[in-house]
Amino acid sequence: MNSFPQFWHQGDAITRTVAMLLLVMSVSAWVLIFWKGWLLRRVRSDIARAVPAFWAAADLDAAREQLDAFDRERVLTPLLSAATAQPNARTLEARGLRESQLTRRLRDALHAVLTQLQFGQVLLASIGSTAPFIGLFGTVWGIYHALVSISTAGTITIERVSGPVGEALVMTAAGLAVAIPAVLAYNIFGKMVGACEAELEGFAHDLREMQADRTTDSALPRDD
């Protein structure tokens, strides 16, 4: 069987394009896997430390300082900012019920944070679903190209066929080697993002209850 440089030299433009595409997809997937794995571990660690520290603070200002110290990826701070924000009195937002305003702001902030955490999931899913078919296309084209080259040589033997066909089958293996890590990472990261989402939703719910109670207390008449 020929070496890879010889196989690369004998291949046509389509074969080389498929090989380069698989290489780019593999590098992109592994870079994203390492970066996203590191990011999600930091986020889970931040949430585990920041939320208890926030609720253990004496007042809201001290709680905000705790979030600033522990929330390195800024996934909790936007929720607190949304809960404590005051809308412009001249906007339609300010004319609604305070509970509805608070719910809307927290929902928008939560969606923005989840979009941040889900970054790269589409790329991993795309690589995992398309890489096997790209590798299979490279195999089919490689076999076709090899058979055409052998037929023009005039002499067809099992030795002359098995080498080029075996090399073409490597494309299928390469496609699977690219797809399998991407699919596994997509599933693992999806579970990690889901766990973070549950924690963030709970924190947002607690912030809403806290702000609603503060609004109710401020609206109660005071005894002189």
Stockholm file with secondary structure:
# STOCKHOLM 1.0

chainA/1-224         MNSFPQFWHQGDAITRTVAMLLLVMSVSAWVLIFWKGWLLRRVRSDIARAVPAFWAAADLDAAREQLDAFDRERVLTPLLSAATAQPNARTLEARGLRESQLTRRLRDALHAVLTQLQFGQVLLASIGSTAPFIGLFGTVWGIYHALVSISTAGTITIERVSGPVGEALVMTAAGLAVAIPAVLAYNIFGKMVGACEAELEGFAHDLREMQADRTTDSALPRDD
#=GR chainA/1-224 SS CCCHHHHHHHSCHHHHHHHHHHHHHHHHHHHHHHHHHHHHHHHHHHHHHHHHHHHHSSSHHHHHHHHHHHCTTCSSHHHHHHHHCCCCTTSSGGGSCHHHHHHHHHHHHHHHHHHHHTTTHHHHHHHHHHHHHHHHHHHHHHHHHHHHHHHHHSCCCHHHHHHHHHHHHHHHHHHHHHHHHHHHHHHHHHHHHHHHHHHHHHHHHHHHHHHHHHHHHHHSCCCC
#=GC SS_cons         CCCHHHHHHHSCHHHHHHHHHHHHHHHHHHHHHHHHHHHHHHHHHHHHHHHHHHHHSSSHHHHHHHHHHHCTTCSSHHHHHHHHCCCCTTSSGGGSCHHHHHHHHHHHHHHHHHHHHTTTHHHHHHHHHHHHHHHHHHHHHHHHHHHHHHHHHSCCCHHHHHHHHHHHHHHHHHHHHHHHHHHHHHHHHHHHHHHHHHHHHHHHHHHHHHHHHHHHHHHSCCCC
//
